[in-house]
Amino acid sequence: MDIKKVQKVTFVFTVWTLLYLIWFRWFMMYHWEFNIFMADHWKDAFNEWWNKGWIIQGSWWVFVIMLFLFIPLWILGFSLLISIDYKAKYNRLFETLIYQKRSKNNQKKTSKIRVKRKKSYIEVRPQALAGTPQEVAPIRPSNESDVMASSPDTNDLFMSDNNSATSQNTSYSHREVTDDFEGKSPFETPNMMHEFLDKEHREELKENLPDIMEEAGAVVIEKPVLDGNSVDYLALSTETAFLVLTDKEEGDWLADEERFNDEDPLWFSETSHRISPITILKNFEAALKGKLSEAGLDIQTQIILVKTNGNIINAEDMLPTWEQMKALIARSSFGLPEELPSFTDVFPKGLSTPDDKIVKKVKSFFEK
């Protein structure tokens, strides 16, 4: 029994005993003028019953019964009181008498809550980019870089024409992300398209991914396919298999790793959507783990997404989510944002090279 229970038992015992004795004395005095705290009254009762042969009649039966029930009634009351959760009772009383009363006083009886109905996911969902039955090609002129570089006025004209043409071919408006971005679409950034379409104005991060992985000591397998899933590279070391996928999609992308109605997570652009590259990596990783387990190979897996083109506009907000998913995100070539580390910084150094037998066994998993 802990200290809190001891304190509770002691408190209930003291209070209940005191109140019970006061009540019992009052009850006996009120009906039969018998004071349980006076020894003379007990002597008179004993003398009537034992020496004079007291014949009990009428309400005196209740008197005798009450004397016999004195201790059982105390035990019964103590048992009931000790079983009550006084902390919960106190909290409930406090909430009812104080909190709810103040809340009601602060509410305006005439105020009405207006609920704005949001469109369903199907209504606001942009059209698919690739890998789905519907394919949407953004409406752009063949020589966009020339048009964009002509003059500021021409840039604005192209942007307005492109937006109007896009709006005519789609039945949504920026995926209605205004609720998440304080009433403003994340894609509405001045001259954003010019920045991504004209690569000459962007500094290229020149990296050769296979060379970087081989210099670190890993054996690189290009374009492995497993159970219909594929990545660009599998860099195999003695302890870890690194799954590398390059994301070459241009434009601005809003990353989202949450499932909706059991569908794969989607990344959204202003005009399309596609399955999250992280999900593609996760599917390949799950299939590879099953093969490694069946072959009895104790090799860990690590997924790496390399953004080589375009921009992830909410990358900073998604970093905690990607970290929780145990996914490494890097950039290379023309990939943005610049806050993402380069692939050279992300990929570990000094890996131990696996034996040829292990490499051959891992290669045997993949479809030819």
N, C-alpha and C positions, 0 to 999 in steps of 0.2 A: 504494500500500500504506500503510495507516494505521499509527499507532504501536503499536497492540495487536498487529497481525500481525507487525510487526518484532520486537517483544518475544517473541512466541511462537516465531518461527523461530529467533531467537538462543538462546533457552532450550533448545528441542528439539535444535538443532545441537550445543550444548555438552554437554548431558547424554548424548545418544546417542553422540557421538563418543568421549567418555571411557569409557562403559560398553562400547562395541563394541571398543575397543582392548584393554581389560582382558580381556574375554571371549576375543578372538582370540588374545591372547598366551597365556592359560591353555590354550586348546584346542591350540595348536601345541606348547607345552611338555609337556603331558600325553601327547601321542601320539608326538612325534618329538623332544622336547627341543630345539626350535628357538625361540629367543627373537627375536622380531621387532624388539626394541629394541636388539639388539647387532649392531654392524657386522661383527664377526668371523664370526658365523653366516651372514650374507648373503654374505661373501667365500668361505667354505667351500662354500656351496651353488652359487655361480656357478663356482668352480674345478672342482667335481665334474661339473657339467653341460657346461661349455664346454671345459675343457682335458683332462679325463680321459675324456670321452665317456660320461657316466653312463647306464647302462641302467636304466630305471625298472621296478621290479617290485613286485608286491603292494600293500601299503598306501601305498607312496610315490606311487602315482597320486593318491590322495586328497590327499596333501601338496601335490603340484603343482597340482591343481585348486583347492585352498583358496587357494593363493597368487594364482592368476589371478582368483578370485572375491572377493578381498579388497575391492576398490573397488565392484564391482556389488552385493555384499551390503550394504555400508554405504549406498549410494544407495537400495536397495530398503527397508531399514529406516527410513531418514530420511523417505522419501515416505509410508510407512504411518503413522508417528508424527505427521507434520505434518498429516495429514488428520483426526485425531481431535479431536472437540469436547470438550476437557478440562473446560470450564465445565459442560456438561450432565452429564458423568460425575461431577464432584464433587457437583453438586446431587443427583443420583440416589443417590450413595453416602451423602450426609448424610441424605437423607430415609429411606433404607432402614435405616441402622444406628442412627440416633438418634431421628428423629421418630416413625417407626412403632413402634419399641421402647417409647418412652415412652407412646405412645398405647395400646398393648396393655396396658401395666402399669397404666394408669389406668382401664381398663375393668373392670367387674365381670362375670366370666364367668357369674354366675347371673342377671344382670339381663336382663329381657325388655322389649322396646319394644312398647307397646300402641298400636295404630293405631285411631283412632276413625273409622269410616266416616261421611262426611258424606252427607246426602241429595243427590240429583241436583238440578240446577237446575230441572227441570220440577216436582219434588216440592215444593220450597220457594218457588217463584215465586208471588207474589200474583196475584190476578185483575186483569184489565186495567181501566183507568178508562174510556178512550174510544179510538176509532180502531182497535179490534180486535174480532173476532167476539164476545167476551164482554164484557158491561158489568156493572159492579157498582155499585150505589147504596148508600152507607153508611147503616146503619140509624140514623136519628135522628128524634126527634119534630119535628113541624112548628113548635112554639114552643120551640125549644131555648134561645133566649136567656132566655125567662121561667123555664124550669126551672133553667138554670144560675145565674141571679141570685137564686133563692129563698133558699137558705141553704147553708152549708158541708156540712151533712149531706146535703141533697138533691143537692148536686154529687157527692158520693162515691157516692150511690146511683145517680145517672144514669150515672156513669162505669163502675160495676161492671155495670149492666144492659146498657149499650152494648157493653162488652167481651165479655160472655157471649153476646150475640146475634151479635156479629160472629164469634166463635170457632165458633159453630154453623154458620155459612154459609161458612166457609173451612176449608181443610185444611192450614193452615200456622200457624206461631207466630212472628210478627214477622220473617218472612223469615230466621229463624235468623241474625241479624246479631250474635249474642253473641260470636262469635269475634273480630270486628273492633272491638267496643266493650267488651272486658274483662268479658264475662259479663253485660252489661246492655243491654237494647234501647234504642236512641237515642230511641224514641218514648215511653218511660215517664218523662215529666216531669210532676210534680204540677201540676194545674190548667192544663195546656198547652192543652187544647181550649177551656176557658173563655176563655183569652186571645185565641184566634183567632175564636171564634164570636161573642163580644160585642164588636163594633167600637166601641161607645161608650166602652170603656175603653182604646182605643188612639188615639194621636194620628195623624191623617192627614197625609201629606206631599202637599200640594196642588200638583200640577204639570199643566200642559196640554202634553202632549208635542208635538203639531203646532206650537203657538205657539213653543215653545222652539227647535224645529228651524228654523222660518221666520225667527225673529229672528236666528239664527246665520247666515242667508244661504242656506239650502238650500231647494230646491223639494221639497215633500212630496207623495208619491203614496200614497194610502191603499188598503189591501187589494189590493196587486198579486198576481196569480196567474200563475205561470210553470211550465209542464210539470207541473201538478197540485200544485205547492208554493205556499204562500202565507205572507206575513208581514203584520203590521199596517201598517207604514209603510216606505216607501223614501224616504229623504231624500237628494236628489241635489245635489251640488256640482260644480264644474268638475273636480275631481281625484278625488273619492271618492263612492261610493254607500253610504250607511249603511242597513243592513237592521235594522229594529227590530221585535222581537216582544215583546208584553206577556204575562206569565204570570199569569193570574188565578185559578189553582187554589188553593183554600183548604186549610188544614191544614198539617201538617208533612211535608216532603219530603226524602228522602235522595237526593242527586244522585249519579249514577254515569255516567261517560262512557266506560267500557270496553265493548267488544263481547264478546259471548259466543255462540259457535257461529254467527258471521256474522250475528247479529241486531243490530238497532239498539240503542244504549245506552238504558237505562231509568232513570227516576226512580221511587222507591218511597215510598209512604205506608204507614201501618199496615194499610190495608185494600185497597190497589190499587196499580197501577203504570201508567206511561204512557211513551211515547217521549220521550227527552230533548229539551227545547226547543232546546238547542244543536244537536242533530242536524237538527232542522227548519230552523234557520237555515243550517246548513252545506249542506244539500241545495239550498235556494233559492240560496245564494251560488254553488254550483257551476254551476247552470243559468244564472244571470245572467252569470257569467264567460264561459261559452260564447257567449252572445248578444253580449256586448260585444266579444269577440274577432272574431266573424264580421262585426260592423258596423264594425270598425276603430277602435273607441273606446278610448283609453288612459285608462281610469277604474279606480281601485282600489276594493276593496270592504272594508267593515268591518261585522261583525255585533255587535248590541247586544241583550242580553236584559234586560228590565225586569220585575222582580218587583213586581206591583201588589197581590197578595193572598197570604196564607199565608206560610210560612217555609221557608227552605232550612237545615236544621239542621246540615249539614256544609259550609256555604259557606266558612268560613275554611280548611278543609282542601282545598277544591277550587280555591281561587284560583290556586295554581301551575299546575294542570291547565288551567284556563280561559285563563290567560295564555299557556301553550304552544299552545293551540288558537287564539290570537289572537281571543278573544272578550271583549267588555266586558260586565260584569254590573253592573246598577244596580238601585235600588229606587225606588218611587214609591207614592203612595196609602197602602194599608195593608200593603205588602210588607215583609217582614223577611228576614234580621236587620238591625238598625240599623247594623251594621258596614259594610254595603254602602253605597257612595256614592250620592247622589241622581242622577237622570237629568240634572238641571241641571249637576252637577259633571262628569259623564261625557261629555256631548255637547260636542264642540269648538266654540269660538267663532270668529267672524270668517271664515266660509267665503266663498269666491267663488261667486256665483250663476251657474249655467250658462246658455248661450244657449238661446233657444226651440227652435232646430233640434235641439239635443242632447236637450232634454227630450222633444220629440215623437218622436224616434227611439227613446229609451228606453221611452216609453210604448207604442210600437208592439210591443214585445216581449211585452207582457202580454195574457193572455186577457181578453176582454170578457164 
